Amino acid sequence: MKKVLAAVNPGNENPSQTRMRRRMKIIFRDRYLYLLALPGLFFFLLFKYIPMWGLVIAFQNYSPYVGILNSDWVGLEHFARFFSNSDFYILLRNTLAISFMNLLFFFPAPIILSIMMNEVRQVVLKRLIQTVIYFPHFLSWVIIAGISFIMLGQSEGVINSILSLFGMEKIPFLTSSSLFWPMLTLQNIWKDAGWGTVIFLAAISGIDPTLYEAAKMDGASKLKQIWHVTLPGIGNVILVLLILKLGDVMDVGFEQVFLMGSAAVSNVADVFDTYVYRNGVLNGEFSYTASVGLFKSIVGLIMVMGANKLAKMFGQDGLY
Amino acid sequence: MIKDSIPEKIFGRVNVLLLILLSLVMVFPLYYVFSISLTDPREYLKGGIILYPRGLTWDNYEYLFSTPLFIRSIGISAFLAIVGTTLGLIVTSSLAYTLSRKRLLGRKIILLLILITILFHPGIIPNYLLIRELGLMNSLWSLILPALSSGWNVFLMKSFFDSIPASLEEAAVIDGCNDMHVWWRIILPLSLPALATFGLFFAVAYWNVFFNAVLYINDFKKWPLQLVLRQMLIDSNTSAGGGNILEEGQMVNPQSIKMAAVIIATIPIMMVYPFLQKHFAKGVMVGSVKE
């Protein structure tokens, strides 16, 4: 490359200077384009990168009065305190349990649903079903919580009213520790299983229809077609979404758990984010809770990168 | 085309039946909330399942619309949705458009830096401290600014702008337009349908903002709708925050009023929903997974 440049510019400037000048020229030519990007770049710097830098307080005894630059460094003290705390195991257990419940029951729901929807031939009916099952995705968690209380409540809830109508015992959906995790999973399914089909339906519509014809010729039944044509056809999309989900394994929706948790279920409803909120934002233990957050983020990063690598090892495209 | 065999016909029928059943299960909670919201509170207290509004009345809605805190919170949420959506679209689309131009020097590095923000989140505390340091606590800007853009939104919009051919802007440049003119006068008007879709998603997100409001807004006079709603639904008999939320001396809000509030918070979403849905199939989501 250098040789080429030298050949093109026989003057006495050295090649790196020439390249510099050429770059400046390009940047000057595109100056309005850079100007256009400026607000967005500033946004990412301020609201995404400065908080990353702010994570240094996890290694300090940060005090808002002296600021980040003047706070004392304490190394890994906060991490040691967190890992030796018995809270840690409860938080980890709750977070992982909720995540794996979601992975096991919520993640496959839109896949199954989209395969079922794909088999519906009546266009109007299909539209109608889509309209209904997409809608809850756009509701806030506060609304979902309100609806859940009225559906699942002990004294006034619909389901319990029906149960008692048939002389059956009422089920304490909202106040029982053992039902709390399944209840969250159910809420997730109600809210987002429908919406999740958007992406799978799009992927299914991209499958070559002649594959189905060929399978039919060979006498494959509907179920066999689904197994041998549809599922492999959307395999990569499933994989990419699974990678993303694995990256979120430490992130169980704060809003959902925060709204549904109560004193009765606090033992199973405390997750990393609620713990950070309580001890950090409410009690001002910023450095300690920043280290909890950092731990969470690092595990998330390792999970998503590991899953991506694994996907590539299996010959799939992966996320990036 | 080979004709369906009899087992396949049965399969189809059962499938449709299951899906219809499922849709009914999905829609029932909303219908139920709606019928309670139109039920006379005294009728509601008699108990039982309310499959249709009993003692049909608009009183619950009238009551809500006569409480200043509720009205104000609707105004605040509407303000967030309008201002946030407008600014969010400008910030995100301008950056996404620049990154879609392949001639841009440093484009790869910027894209990588944005991908990193998708993979790594610093967590609650650094964001909280940033807002505090910026002096935005108890300001509505603390809800607008941090949500103006995101890595996903930039990548989604970029993949849309990728499909606009460079020849289009070249023609404009020859006519003496600079890149900012091209973006404003040519690219944005051309992308209006896509922008409208993104805008609706922005608006729904701002309307639903909750977590950031819990973190940053302590002054209950500045609460957006979702916080007021939560106070009504969950804490209505504790006195955290703004005391009894609706009226002095009233211990618990009747269920029917709570449900009317849920419906009011849902209506704007129902109103934009048909427009949102029009664009679902157009592949806004499709290019998004792979980047």
Interface residues (C-beta under 8 A of the other chain):
Chain A: R23 I26 I27 D30 Y32 L33 Y34 L35 L36 A37 P39 G40 L41 F43 F44 L46 F47 K48 Y49 I50 P51 M52 G54 L55 I57 P64 L113 M116 M117 E119 V120 R121 Q122 L125 L128 I129 Q130 T131 V132 I133 Y134 F135 P136 F138 L139 S140 W141 V142 I143 A145 G146 I147 F149 I150 M151 E156 V158 S161 I162 L165 W190 G194 V198 I199 A202 A203 E213 K216 M217 S221 K222 V237 V240 L241 G247 D251 F254 E255 F258 L259 D273 V276 Y277 G280 V281 F286 T289 A290 V292 G293 L294 K296 S297 G300 L301 V304 M305 D317 L319 Y320
Chain B: M1 I2 P7 E8 F11 G12 N15 V16 L18 L19 I20 L22 S23 M26 V27 P29 L30 Y32 V33 I36 G47 G48 I49 I90 V91 T92 S94 L95 A96 Y97 T98 L99 R101 R103 L104 L105 I110 L113 I114 L115 T117 L119 F120 H121 P122 G123 I124 I125 P126 N127 Y128 L129 L130 R132 L145 P146 L148 S149 G151 V154 N178 D179 M180 W183 V204 W207 N208 F210 F211 V214 L215 Q226 L229 R230 L233 I234 Q255 K258 M259 V262 A265 T266 I269 M270 Y273 L276 Q277 F280 A281 G283 M285 V286 V289 K290 E291
